[in-house]
Amino acid sequence: MTDKQQDGIFHDVVSPFCGIASDDLVVQVEGNTVTVKEQGDSVTRPGFETPLTDLSPRIKGQEVSLDEAVRHIAGLFNNSKQPLIGGMGTDLNGARAAMALADHSRATLDSQFSDAAFRNILVLQDTGYMTTTLTEVRNRVDFLLVVGTDIESAFPRFFERVVWPKESMFGQEIESREIVYLGKAPSGTASTSPGGRRAEVVECSEDDLPEVVAVLRALVNGKNVQAESVGGIATADIAGIAEKLKGASYGVISWSGSQLNHDHAEVTIQTLCDMIKEINNTTRCNGLPLGGKEGDTTVNAVSSWQSGYPMRTSFSRNMPDYDPYLNRGQRMLDEGEVDLLLWVSSFNTAGTPPVTDATTVVLGRSGMTFEEEPEVFIPVGVPGIDHAGRTFRCDSAVSLPLKKLRDSGLPSTFDVLTAVEQAL
């Protein structure tokens, strides 16, 4: 629980900005200024410390009241033939309100993170996969294979909190854990053990990663590979990784869909996931897809339990209509199918909407700047700073409470979207 002291210090603060949702931050609040005093990193610190600037809604660049802005947005929805609700950087209640508005207005829903998220979702829908949780990794992993991903650039505290804790539940010697990077080298030294044991790095270009992963799966299954090297990696080195996977008591293979940007990356992920299932014939192995920043995991969870589908679901036929290709928001905008774009991005001032001919409404974090001023801009509060909320970790296993830290007077995304729905 977040505990506010008389000196404006909050303890055990949850970060909504990183997919692992670190819950041990110490934050100081003085007026509207927020400072991370302890446990900050390159992701959470700018997330909390972005200055508060805009406080008033705008219509066509002119300041208006919140009620005026809400009425104007409702009028746009009433006159829209094909609205799109995108961005979706919000918390659980904000996602619920977006779903309700989409249902009422027959809009399509998509997230700015969907291209990366669907590299995992399509595999899950096609063949299923075996994944683990951050807590299981923390307590059980003895061999971690990181594929095509620089974990610490996007999840700076992952190794500190998950791989190198001071102790595990089952008395495992933490120093014995082994880390191998396949494809991309790490950008720092967070993967180095407390005792100084460095991760093994087996590099190849991302374009070669599909072939390397396919050969790794073949070797795990005892197939003969005649080539002496694959993607610039000696086949013997790939075979060494295969033996470590088969010999581990609790192996984990981790990747980030947002960092696997080669064509048809979902096929590479599917190869990994099929291999994981095959390894489980003789020992334990699980996948750990990393993502979930700025509400990504949360909005897909809310969409799934309320409609039965993840993002890219349309209500244009007055029922949930899921299509991961036709309902891709950027495709719809590029093809001129959308006349109204409602963009939600309450975490990051850089999360601005794409430039489009569609009338654009933005519910965004205070301080956003735009290439083109939207029809309506409403600065909204940040979940976990300006209002209470809830967010899911990247493993989808735990939702964490976000506490209000300051009184900025900014409305929540839930408040605004609910008001718009009621005004329709």
QUIJO-V587950 format. One record per residue. N is the residue number from 0. OMEGA is omega in radians with two decimals (999 if undefined). Layout:
BEGIN
n	omega
N	OMEGA
N	OMEGA
END
This chain:
BEGIN
n	omega
0	3.10
1	-3.06
2	-3.13
3	3.10
4	-3.09
5	-3.12
6	3.09
7	-3.14
8	3.06
9	3.12
10	3.09
11	3.14
12	3.10
13	3.08
14	3.06
15	-3.01
16	-3.10
17	-3.06
18	3.14
19	3.02
20	3.08
21	-3.02
22	-3.07
23	-3.09
24	2.99
25	-2.99
26	3.06
27	3.13
28	3.06
29	-3.02
30	3.08
31	-3.14
32	-3.12
33	3.14
34	3.06
35	-3.07
36	-3.11
37	3.08
38	3.09
39	3.08
40	-3.03
41	3.08
42	-3.05
43	-3.07
44	3.09
45	3.10
46	-3.14
47	-2.93
48	3.08
49	-3.06
50	3.06
51	-3.11
52	-3.12
53	3.08
54	-3.06
55	3.02
56	3.10
57	2.95
58	-3.10
59	3.07
60	-3.12
61	-3.12
62	3.13
63	3.05
64	3.11
65	3.13
66	3.11
67	-3.13
68	-3.14
69	3.14
70	3.14
71	3.12
72	3.12
73	3.10
74	3.09
75	3.12
76	-3.13
77	-3.13
78	-3.08
79	3.04
80	3.11
81	3.08
82	3.07
83	3.04
84	-3.04
85	-3.08
86	3.02
87	3.00
88	-3.04
89	3.14
90	-3.03
91	-3.12
92	3.06
93	3.10
94	3.09
95	3.14
96	3.09
97	3.09
98	-3.12
99	3.12
100	3.11
101	3.12
102	-3.09
103	-3.02
104	-3.11
105	-3.14
106	3.00
107	-3.13
108	2.99
109	-3.12
110	3.08
111	-3.14
112	-3.00
113	-3.12
114	3.11
115	-3.08
116	-3.08
117	3.00
118	3.03
119	-3.05
120	-3.12
121	3.09
122	3.12
123	-3.12
124	-3.05
125	-3.04
126	-3.07
127	3.05
128	3.13
129	-3.12
130	-3.12
131	3.13
132	3.09
133	-3.13
134	3.10
135	3.11
136	-3.13
137	-3.01
138	-2.96
139	-2.95
140	2.98
141	3.07
142	-3.14
143	3.07
144	-3.14
145	-3.00
146	3.00
147	-2.97
148	2.96
149	-2.99
150	-2.95
151	3.09
152	-3.13
153	-3.11
154	-2.94
155	-3.06
156	-3.09
157	-3.08
158	3.12
159	-3.02
160	-2.99
161	-3.03
162	-3.08
163	3.05
164	-3.12
165	3.11
166	3.06
167	-3.07
168	-2.96
169	3.03
170	3.13
171	3.04
172	-3.02
173	-3.09
174	-3.11
175	-3.10
176	-3.08
177	-3.12
178	3.03
179	3.00
180	3.10
181	3.10
182	-3.05
183	3.11
184	3.10
185	-3.11
186	-3.12
187	-3.05
188	-3.09
189	-3.13
190	3.08
191	-3.08
192	3.10
193	3.13
194	3.08
195	3.13
196	-3.07
197	3.07
198	3.01
199	-3.12
200	3.10
201	-2.95
202	2.92
203	3.10
204	3.14
205	3.12
206	3.13
207	-3.04
208	3.11
209	-3.14
210	-3.14
211	3.14
212	3.11
213	3.11
214	3.09
215	3.12
216	3.13
217	-3.12
218	3.05
219	-3.11
220	3.04
221	3.13
222	3.09
223	3.10
224	-3.05
225	-3.10
226	3.12
227	3.09
228	3.12
229	3.13
230	-3.13
231	3.12
232	3.08
233	3.14
234	3.11
235	3.11
236	3.09
237	3.09
238	3.09
239	3.09
240	3.12
241	3.14
242	3.11
243	3.09
244	-3.11
245	-3.11
246	-3.11
247	3.04
248	3.10
249	3.12
250	3.10
251	3.05
252	-3.05
253	3.09
254	3.04
255	-3.14
256	-3.12
257	3.14
258	3.05
259	-2.97
260	3.12
261	-3.13
262	3.10
263	3.13
264	3.13
265	3.11
266	3.07
267	3.12
268	3.11
269	3.08
270	3.09
271	-3.08
272	3.07
273	3.11
274	3.12
275	3.12
276	-3.14
277	3.10
278	-3.11
279	3.01
280	-3.07
281	3.12
282	-3.09
283	3.10
284	-3.13
285	3.05
286	3.05
287	3.05
288	-3.11
289	-3.14
290	2.97
291	-3.13
292	3.01
293	3.02
294	-3.08
295	3.13
296	-3.07
297	-3.06
298	3.08
299	3.09
300	-3.14
301	3.13
302	-3.09
303	-3.09
304	3.13
305	-3.11
306	-3.03
307	-3.09
308	3.03
309	3.08
310	-3.11
311	3.08
312	-3.11
313	3.05
314	-3.06
315	3.11
316	3.10
317	3.04
318	3.11
319	-3.11
320	-3.01
321	3.02
322	-3.05
323	-3.13
324	-3.12
325	-3.10
326	3.03
327	-3.00
328	-3.11
329	3.09
330	-3.13
331	3.11
332	-3.14
333	-3.11
334	3.10
335	-3.10
336	-3.04
337	3.05
338	3.12
339	3.08
340	2.98
341	-3.02
342	-3.12
343	3.12
344	-3.00
345	-3.08
346	-2.87
347	3.13
348	3.11
349	-3.09
350	-3.09
351	-3.10
352	3.03
353	3.07
354	-3.04
355	3.05
356	3.13
357	3.00
358	-2.99
359	3.04
360	-3.11
361	2.88
362	-2.95
363	3.11
364	3.09
365	-3.14
366	3.11
367	2.98
368	-2.98
369	3.01
370	3.03
371	3.14
372	3.14
373	3.08
374	3.11
375	2.98
376	3.05
377	3.03
378	-3.10
379	3.14
380	3.10
381	3.07
382	-3.12
383	3.02
384	-3.06
385	3.09
386	3.10
387	3.12
388	3.13
389	-3.13
390	3.09
391	2.99
392	-3.10
393	-3.12
394	3.11
395	-3.06
396	-3.02
397	2.96
398	-3.05
399	3.13
400	3.08
401	-3.06
402	3.05
403	-3.10
404	-3.10
405	3.11
406	-3.10
407	-3.08
408	-3.13
409	3.10
410	3.03
411	3.04
412	3.10
413	-3.12
414	-3.07
415	-3.10
416	3.09
417	3.10
418	3.10
419	3.14
420	-3.12
421	-3.13
422	-3.13
423	999
END
